Amino acid sequence: MITDKNVLRGMDSLDDAGVYKLSDDLALIQTVDFFTPIVDDPYDFGQIAAANALSDVYAMGGKPLTAMNIVCFPTKKLDISLLQEILKGGIDKMKEAGVVLVGGHSVDDPELKYGLSVTGTIHPDKILATSGAKPGDKLILTKPLGTGILSTATKAGKTSKQTIARVTRSMAALNKLASELMQEVGAHACTDITGFGFLGHISQLAHNSKVGIKINNDSIPYFTEAEEFAMLGLLPGGLHRNREFYSRMVRFAETVPQFMQDILYDPQTSGGLLISLAPDAAERLLERLHKTGIKEATIVGEVVARPAGKILVS
């Protein structure tokens, strides 16, 4: 592997983005993400894909500045107007974030995909990595879980228009404000909840920080409709892969129902931030999040010293 002393966060750190130091007070954050449509509306898909890609920079405590489109489009199967709507959704979300689109690349592909490569900046001493959680910290989750299960149910034609609209709003919402507020109160660590699911990402936090984590099952915010569909077995393939890979690090109390275990392993798209910070700072942050409209933000657990790298859900 190529090494460079200026790589502050790279492939071996299991963080949300790469960080490269340019000077004593400036570093670049770089990330890339793209995926197939998870909603029917092309404009909404563009919004969600852009918000998802930008989230990695917010999770590190950085400020995204520029982005480049990544497009795979089946020119012989779909009308170009669909792509125009996808790109419009992405551009509008970038404008909301204060990010400039500087280019991109497209290929003719049998399967539609869209996303962004994003570059941001941060002070090298202010990186919020997955290795900074401390025993005694409280953990705040800023968005509800269950988007993967609901996307699977939507593909099966089972979800209502109201549910689709609510989940779409959540996935399209930027983590910008939550990121800014967590930095103001002095967060210790952060990650965003995406494809590895809640338990996958929190396992990485525990492993990198060399701590244990206790989760209060009753405090987890989730889309209530996900409970019904989980009990019906409408589960995405990624959920089973997450369970297979991360279950060795997780112990559930007997009182945690199976549907809730499924939701905690559910792969998310453009999920919320999971923030680790001291108890007094957690209370201040929660109050500010609620006042600024992030109503579903909740304290979901705490960091403990032992057993390191293990998650207890009770």
VOGU-3710 file (C-alpha; in Angstrom, 3 decimals, decimal comma):
1> mitdknvlrg> 0,000/0,000/0,000  1,246/3,517/-0,847  1,838/5,565/2,316  2,157/9,294/2,902  2,658/11,080/6,228  0,089/13,672/5,194  -2,706/11,092/5,004  -4,424/11,683/8,339  -7,337/9,298/7,670  -7,030/6,664/4,981
11> mdslddagvy> -8,106/3,187/3,931  -6,944/1,547/7,156  -8,833/3,783/9,607  -12,460/2,754/8,845  -13,555/6,393/8,885  -16,269/7,964/6,756  -13,868/9,812/4,421  -10,207/10,253/3,615  -8,330/13,246/5,024  -5,133/14,674/3,522
21> klsddlaliq> -3,129/17,392/5,290  -2,110/20,352/3,128  -0,704/22,572/5,873  -0,717/22,962/9,651  -4,178/24,519/9,529  -5,782/23,013/6,443  -6,674/19,483/5,298  -8,794/18,080/2,481  -11,665/15,656/3,085  -12,477/13,394/0,134
31> tvdfftpivd> -15,308/10,917/-0,327  -17,357/9,256/-3,067  -20,708/7,472/-3,073  -23,254/6,404/-5,681  -26,032/3,825/-5,911  -29,106/2,625/-7,803  -32,513/4,334/-7,339  -34,318/3,666/-4,057  -37,357/5,834/-4,837  -39,438/6,142/-8,006
41> dpydfgqiaa> -39,271/9,925/-8,390  -36,051/10,871/-10,280  -35,771/14,327/-8,689  -36,083/12,839/-5,189  -33,484/10,202/-6,079  -31,054/12,949/-7,089  -31,659/14,786/-3,813  -31,124/11,666/-1,714  -27,983/10,562/-3,564  -26,416/14,000/-3,163
51> analsdvyam> -27,321/14,284/0,528  -25,910/10,812/1,118  -22,567/11,631/-0,501  -22,236/14,947/1,319  -22,937/13,295/4,662  -19,486/11,726/4,955  -17,880/15,171/5,056  -20,359/16,368/7,685  -19,664/13,278/9,797  -15,961/14,185/9,900
61> ggkpltamni> -16,793/17,728/11,046  -15,795/19,237/7,703  -17,240/21,692/5,227  -17,982/20,311/1,738  -16,896/22,718/-1,016  -17,003/21,017/-4,417  -18,575/17,959/-5,992  -18,417/15,971/-9,222  -21,291/13,963/-10,653  -21,000/10,212/-11,166
71> vcfptkkldi> -23,601/8,915/-13,623  -24,337/5,467/-15,033  -27,292/5,667/-17,413  -28,919/3,161/-19,820  -29,348/5,432/-22,845  -31,171/2,771/-24,850  -33,689/1,911/-22,122  -34,599/5,203/-20,410  -35,543/8,662/-21,627  -32,892/11,322/-21,079
81> sllqeilkgg> -35,487/13,487/-19,315  -35,211/11,140/-16,311  -31,506/11,859/-16,056  -32,176/15,584/-16,295  -34,504/15,362/-13,298  -31,981/13,319/-11,308  -29,240/15,847/-11,978  -31,576/18,730/-11,101  -32,329/17,096/-7,762  -28,621/16,668/-7,074
91> idkmkeagvv> -27,771/20,242/-8,072  -30,543/21,699/-5,913  -29,284/19,738/-2,910  -25,724/20,915/-3,588  -26,945/24,509/-3,714  -28,668/24,014/-0,365  -25,368/22,762/1,040  -23,369/25,631/-0,470  -21,424/23,185/-2,645  -20,244/23,922/-6,191
101> lvgghsvddp> -20,548/21,324/-8,946  -17,248/21,388/-10,849  -17,634/18,477/-13,260  -18,288/14,771/-13,417  -18,270/11,653/-15,539  -20,957/9,537/-17,172  -21,022/6,112/-18,802  -23,638/4,178/-20,740  -24,569/1,388/-18,335  -27,389/-1,180/-18,247
111> elkyglsvtg> -28,244/-0,138/-14,669  -28,972/3,435/-13,587  -26,725/4,788/-10,836  -26,013/8,288/-9,518  -23,892/9,889/-6,855  -21,114/12,347/-6,123  -17,430/12,637/-5,469  -17,103/15,338/-2,797  -14,184/17,439/-1,571  -14,296/19,434/1,641
121> tihpdkilat> -11,950/21,087/4,107  -11,204/20,867/7,807  -8,550/21,956/10,310  -6,253/18,941/10,924  -6,754/19,257/14,695  -10,557/19,306/14,483  -11,245/16,032/12,670  -14,133/14,079/14,189  -13,056/10,504/13,593  -14,486/7,185/14,737
131> sgakpgdkli> -11,605/6,774/17,201  -12,486/9,573/19,638  -15,351/8,151/21,725  -14,626/8,196/25,479  -16,039/6,174/28,399  -18,887/8,135/29,934  -19,937/9,717/26,629  -23,565/9,755/25,586  -24,552/8,809/22,032  -27,010/10,867/19,989
141> ltkplgtgil> -28,686/9,617/16,790  -30,184/12,365/14,624  -32,448/10,463/12,162  -34,812/7,491/12,514  -33,834/4,025/11,282  -35,634/1,671/8,916  -35,087/3,185/5,470  -33,679/-0,022/3,994  -36,651/-2,108/5,095  -39,072/0,528/3,841
151> statkagkts> -37,279/0,784/0,490  -37,628/-2,993/0,117  -41,330/-2,776/0,999  -41,761/0,058/-1,496  -40,293/-2,065/-4,293  -42,860/-4,702/-3,369  -45,650/-2,112/-3,622  -46,511/-2,330/0,089  -45,895/1,209/1,389  -48,337/4,110/1,397
161> kqtiarvtrs> -47,698/7,434/-0,326  -47,524/9,105/3,081  -44,814/6,710/4,270  -42,809/7,127/1,077  -43,006/10,929/1,405  -41,872/10,880/5,040  -38,947/8,541/4,426  -37,920/10,531/1,338  -37,850/13,766/3,357  -35,623/12,122/5,945
171> maalnklase> -33,161/10,699/3,414  -33,005/13,974/1,457  -32,327/16,047/4,586  -28,754/17,287/4,919  -26,719/16,525/8,044  -25,206/20,005/7,723  -26,895/21,649/10,709  -26,369/18,672/13,007  -22,684/18,686/12,061  -22,295/22,377/12,803
181> lmqevgahac> -24,078/22,111/16,144  -22,079/19,082/17,321  -18,857/20,967/16,674  -20,082/23,959/18,669  -20,676/21,846/21,787  -17,446/19,837/21,463  -18,282/16,357/20,165  -15,620/13,674/20,638  -16,443/11,372/17,718  -18,987/10,910/14,955
191> tditgfgflg> -20,059/8,650/12,123  -23,040/8,651/9,797  -25,375/5,681/9,605  -25,452/4,292/6,076  -24,958/0,916/4,394  -23,490/-1,006/7,351  -26,566/-0,196/9,429  -26,707/1,207/12,949  -24,926/-1,746/14,531  -22,280/-1,936/11,814
201> hisqlahnsk> -21,272/1,696/12,126  -21,428/1,707/15,912  -19,263/-1,436/15,954  -16,643/0,442/13,945  -16,861/3,300/16,449  -16,343/0,909/19,352  -13,470/-0,908/17,628  -11,607/2,242/16,603  -12,129/3,961/19,974  -11,270/0,786/21,934
211> vgikinndsi> -14,416/1,113/24,052  -17,636/-0,755/24,708  -21,094/0,620/23,981  -24,456/0,126/25,666  -27,567/0,823/23,587  -31,031/1,408/25,030  -33,379/-0,361/22,636  -36,395/1,665/23,816  -34,691/4,960/22,880  -33,945/4,123/19,227
221> pyfteaeefa> -35,892/6,361/16,801  -37,288/4,407/13,845  -40,052/4,594/11,273  -42,907/2,697/12,885  -43,948/1,181/9,547  -40,593/-0,643/9,443  -41,738/-2,796/12,365  -44,648/-4,225/10,383  -42,594/-4,962/7,282  -39,738/-6,487/9,267
231> mlgllpgglh> -42,199/-8,862/10,915  -43,460/-9,799/7,434  -39,908/-10,647/6,364  -39,506/-7,784/3,861  -35,804/-7,391/4,580  -33,056/-6,147/2,224  -30,157/-8,434/1,414  -27,717/-5,985/2,996  -29,407/-6,493/6,362  -28,509/-10,182/6,381
241> rnrefysrmv> -24,916/-9,407/5,357  -24,604/-6,818/8,133  -25,907/-9,308/10,691  -23,533/-12,009/9,474  -20,496/-9,730/9,672  -21,176/-7,744/12,859  -23,129/-10,171/15,078  -19,921/-11,389/16,738  -19,533/-7,908/18,253  -23,154/-7,539/19,403
251> rfaetvpqfm> -25,123/-9,038/22,292  -28,878/-8,556/22,585  -30,811/-8,821/25,824  -33,644/-11,366/25,675  -36,173/-8,511/25,863  -35,100/-7,016/22,499  -37,681/-8,191/19,901  -36,565/-9,707/16,603  -38,041/-6,867/14,517  -35,923/-4,375/16,461
261> qdilydpqts> -32,800/-6,440/15,897  -33,598/-6,354/12,171  -34,014/-2,563/12,228  -30,680/-2,135/14,002  -28,914/-4,155/11,284  -30,896/-2,503/8,466  -28,659/-0,779/5,850  -29,546/2,903/5,706  -29,375/5,393/2,871  -28,490/8,959/3,860
271> ggllislapd> -29,067/8,197/7,538  -28,392/10,446/10,495  -25,268/11,223/12,436  -24,285/9,153/15,456  -22,462/11,538/17,792  -20,387/10,706/20,877  -19,947/13,470/23,441  -19,810/14,207/27,168  -23,158/14,050/29,047  -23,503/17,800/29,625
281> aaerllerlh> -22,616/18,521/25,994  -25,112/15,865/24,877  -27,940/17,593/26,718  -27,014/20,965/25,198  -26,768/19,473/21,720  -30,078/17,642/22,027  -31,814/20,861/23,059  -30,322/22,756/20,106  -31,170/19,990/17,645  -34,803/19,970/18,764
291> ktgikeativ> -35,057/23,771/18,658  -33,726/23,860/15,088  -36,188/21,274/13,790  -34,277/18,000/14,150  -37,041/16,663/16,357  -36,262/12,943/16,202  -32,713/13,285/17,532  -32,393/11,095/20,629  -29,840/9,909/23,170  -29,669/6,199/22,354
301> gevvarpagk> -26,875/4,911/24,561  -23,568/5,439/26,283  -19,889/4,590/25,940  -18,264/2,319/28,537  -14,685/1,213/29,057  -15,312/-2,535/28,883  -15,673/-4,842/27,114  -13,810/-2,998/24,393  -15,188/-3,417/20,885  -18,471/-4,962/22,069
311> ilvs> -22,036/-3,675/21,812  -24,763/-4,504/24,334  -28,367/-3,774/23,294  -30,865/-3,975/26,144
//
